[in-house]
């Protein structure tokens, strides 16, 4: 199961997570994002014990996107121990 994250829950869900976190930045008008949605959900179901999968709606979290330099969608960021380790 994916976790919905916004600016108010970012620190708790991502930076303080005891598991690695994959964050999916998506938008409701982003066709590639919507096409990837089933695969992201499958990833969360399959690896949920070892990996937290979080989703950020970029259309309602613009400031968070700017802070993290997320400039295009879809964007995936991987975090371990609260630090970004990979970006796609």
DAGI-V684888 format. One record per pair of residues at least 6 apart in sequence whose C-alpha atoms are under 7 Angstrom apart, sorted by the first residue. I is the first residue (numbers start at 1). GAP is how many residues later the second one is. D is the distance in whole Angstrom. If there is no record, write none. Layout:
BEGIN
I	GAP	D
I	GAP	D
END
This chain:
BEGIN
1	40	7
1	43	5
1	44	6
1	47	7
2	39	7
2	42	6
2	51	5
2	52	5
2	53	7
3	50	6
3	51	5
3	52	6
4	50	6
4	51	5
4	52	6
5	49	6
5	50	6
5	51	5
6	50	6
6	55	6
7	54	7
7	57	6
14	7	6
14	68	6
15	66	7
15	67	4
16	66	6
17	64	7
17	65	7
19	31	6
19	32	6
19	33	6
20	31	5
20	32	6
20	59	6
20	60	5
20	61	7
21	30	6
21	31	5
21	32	6
21	33	7
21	57	6
21	58	5
21	59	7
22	30	6
22	31	5
22	32	6
22	54	7
22	55	6
22	56	5
22	57	6
23	30	6
23	31	5
23	32	6
23	53	5
23	54	5
23	55	6
24	30	6
24	31	5
24	32	6
24	51	6
24	52	5
24	53	7
25	30	6
25	31	5
25	32	6
25	33	6
25	48	7
25	49	6
25	50	5
25	51	6
26	7	6
26	30	6
26	31	5
26	32	6
26	47	6
26	48	5
27	6	7
27	30	5
27	31	5
27	32	6
30	43	7
32	42	7
33	40	7
33	41	5
44	8	7
44	9	6
58	7	7
75	13	6
76	11	6
76	12	5
77	7	7
77	9	6
77	10	5
77	11	6
78	6	6
78	7	6
78	8	5
78	9	6
79	6	6
END
